[in-house]
Amino acid sequence: MNWSDHPPEDNTQAPAEAEHDTTQALYQGDTGELSLDARRVLVQLLAGPSLDGQRHSKLWPVLLRDEAAIRSRLSELFLQLVIDRDLQVAFTRQADTGDLEVPRLLRRASLTFLDSILLLHLRQRLTQAEAHGDRAVISTDEIVEFLTVYEQAGNTDRALFKKRIHASIEKIKKQSILRTLRSSDNRFEISPTLKLLFSAEEIQALTRIYRDMKVSERSEEPQE
């Protein structure tokens, strides 16, 4: 029998997939299958640096609902979805593809020595605050005071060094790791995202490295 000569009268047997694509189409030429809310979650994850349950209260439940589909889309881009349900934080990172050479979608942020020191200090402050059940809050003055300890011996341009400190603060703020409190422009809350970026072992290793570096610098200072 030739179906072109005798077309079926009942059209209800059309492929379900085609119907699904039609219902999900959001604009002319759209072939996506995710819902509008799920696409917004995907865009936020790709735009980064994270999706936060507090700041993105409408997107967080969508992420949990459509987690499998969103993971699948990210996997196609060689990205891994990291979710901490207790902290209500999610972000993407480059998937571990082993020996398989793949293009990198995520850009690695270049960190200065001060950036690294600041991130480590913020991670430690976050751990201390959580241990006491407090919010992890820090001020600009506290950051400046802490980082000043790492000023190189013999430095005569204090203004330039402080400028670099404030540049580090701004860089960390752009990554949403420091959130300005509404009550003050100079006080910040440390995002729990930072807890996922540094493991306890990595913190201990970095702490030893920077402590040894500081001891070495002091031993090289001229004795009066």
C-alpha positions in Angstrom: 0.0 0.0 0.0 1.3 3.4 -0.9 0.7 5.9 1.9 1.0 8.8 -0.5 -2.1 7.5 -2.4 -4.1 6.7 0.7 -3.2 9.2 3.5 -4.5 8.3 6.9 -7.7 10.1 8.0 -6.7 10.0 11.7 -4.0 12.6 12.4 -3.8 11.9 16.1 -0.9 9.5 15.5 1.5 12.2 14.6 4.9 11.8 16.3 4.8 13.0 19.9 8.2 14.6 19.6 7.0 16.9 16.8 4.1 18.0 19.0 6.5 18.6 21.9 8.8 20.8 19.7 5.9 22.9 18.6 4.6 23.5 22.1 8.1 24.5 23.3 8.8 26.9 20.5 9.2 30.4 22.0 10.0 32.3 18.9 10.3 32.0 15.1 12.8 29.2 14.2 13.1 28.0 17.8 14.0 24.3 17.9 14.8 24.1 21.7 13.1 21.7 24.0 13.6 23.3 27.4 10.9 25.5 28.9 11.3 29.2 29.2 12.2 29.1 32.9 14.7 26.2 32.3 16.4 28.2 29.6 16.8 31.1 31.9 18.4 28.8 34.4 20.8 27.6 31.8 21.7 31.2 30.7 22.4 32.2 34.3 24.7 29.2 34.8 26.6 30.0 31.6 26.8 33.7 32.4 28.0 32.9 35.9 29.5 33.0 38.2 26.8 31.1 40.0 23.1 30.6 40.6 22.2 31.4 44.1 18.9 30.3 45.8 18.7 33.6 47.7 19.4 36.0 44.8 17.7 33.8 42.2 14.7 32.6 44.2 12.6 32.0 41.1 15.2 30.1 39.2 16.4 27.8 42.0 13.3 25.5 42.1 13.4 25.3 38.3 17.0 24.1 38.5 16.0 21.4 40.9 13.0 20.4 38.8 14.8 20.3 35.4 18.2 19.3 36.7 18.6 16.2 34.5 17.8 18.2 31.3 20.0 21.1 32.3 22.9 18.7 33.1 22.5 17.1 29.7 22.7 20.5 27.9 25.8 21.4 29.8 27.4 18.1 29.1 27.1 18.8 25.4 29.3 21.8 26.1 31.8 19.8 28.1 30.6 21.5 31.3 29.8 19.9 34.7 27.0 21.2 36.9 27.9 21.5 40.6 25.0 21.8 43.1 25.0 22.2 46.8 21.4 21.9 48.0 22.2 22.8 51.6 23.8 26.1 50.6 21.5 26.5 47.6 24.3 27.3 45.3 25.0 26.0 41.8 27.7 26.7 39.2 29.4 25.2 36.2 33.0 24.1 35.8 34.9 22.5 33.0 34.3 18.7 32.9 37.1 16.4 33.5 37.5 14.8 30.0 40.8 13.0 30.7 42.9 12.7 27.6 40.1 13.8 25.4 41.0 17.2 23.9 37.9 19.5 24.0 37.4 23.2 23.5 37.1 25.2 26.7 34.0 27.4 27.0 34.8 28.8 30.4 37.5 31.4 30.7 40.0 31.0 33.5 40.2 34.1 35.6 43.8 35.2 36.1 44.5 35.9 39.7 47.2 38.0 41.2 49.0 37.2 44.4 46.7 39.5 46.3 43.6 38.0 44.7 44.7 34.5 45.8 45.4 35.7 49.3 42.1 37.5 49.6 40.1 34.4 48.4 41.9 32.2 50.9 41.2 34.7 53.7 37.5 34.9 52.7 37.3 31.1 52.6 38.7 30.9 56.1 36.3 33.6 57.4 33.4 31.7 55.8 34.4 28.6 57.6 34.7 30.4 61.0 31.3 32.1 60.6 29.6 28.8 59.7 31.2 27.1 62.8 29.6 29.7 65.0 26.3 29.8 63.1 26.9 33.5 62.0 26.7 35.3 58.7 30.1 35.7 57.0 30.5 39.5 57.0 33.7 41.4 56.4 34.5 45.1 55.8 36.8 46.9 53.4 38.9 48.1 56.3 39.3 44.5 57.6 40.4 43.3 54.1 42.9 46.2 53.7 44.3 45.5 57.2 44.8 41.8 56.4 46.4 42.3 53.0 48.7 45.0 54.2 50.6 42.3 56.0 51.6 41.0 52.6 53.1 44.3 51.4 56.6 43.7 50.2 59.3 44.9 52.4 60.8 48.2 51.3 57.8 49.3 49.4 57.6 53.1 49.4 54.4 53.5 47.3 51.7 52.8 49.9 49.0 54.4 47.8 49.7 52.1 44.8 49.6 49.1 47.1 46.2 50.1 48.5 45.0 50.7 45.0 45.9 47.1 44.1 44.0 45.9 47.2 40.8 47.7 46.2 41.3 46.3 42.6 41.3 42.8 44.1 38.2 43.6 46.1 36.4 44.8 43.0 37.4 41.7 41.0 36.0 39.4 43.7 32.8 41.4 43.9 32.3 41.0 40.1 32.5 37.2 40.7 29.6 37.6 43.2 31.8 36.2 46.0 31.5 39.4 47.9 28.0 40.9 48.1 27.6 44.5 49.3 25.2 44.7 52.3 22.3 47.1 51.8 23.1 48.9 55.0 26.7 49.8 54.1 28.8 50.2 50.9 31.9 49.1 52.8 30.7 45.8 54.4 30.1 42.6 52.5 28.7 39.1 53.0 30.9 36.3 51.7 29.0 34.0 49.3 28.8 30.3 50.3 29.8 29.6 46.7 33.4 30.0 47.9 33.0 26.9 50.0 32.6 24.9 46.9 35.6 26.3 45.1 38.1 25.4 47.8 38.2 22.1 49.6 39.5 21.8 53.2 42.7 20.1 51.8 43.3 22.9 49.3 42.9 25.5 52.0 45.5 23.8 54.3 47.9 23.5 51.4 47.6 27.1 50.4 47.8 28.3 53.9 51.1 26.6 54.4 52.5 28.0 51.1 51.5 31.6 51.9 52.7 31.3 55.5 56.1 30.0 54.3 56.3 32.8 51.8 55.7 35.4 54.5 58.3 33.8 56.8 60.8 33.8 53.9 60.1 37.5 53.2 60.6 38.5 56.8 63.9 36.6 57.0 65.2 38.6 54.0 64.3 42.0 55.6 67.5 44.0 56.5 68.3 43.9 60.2 68.8 47.3 61.8 
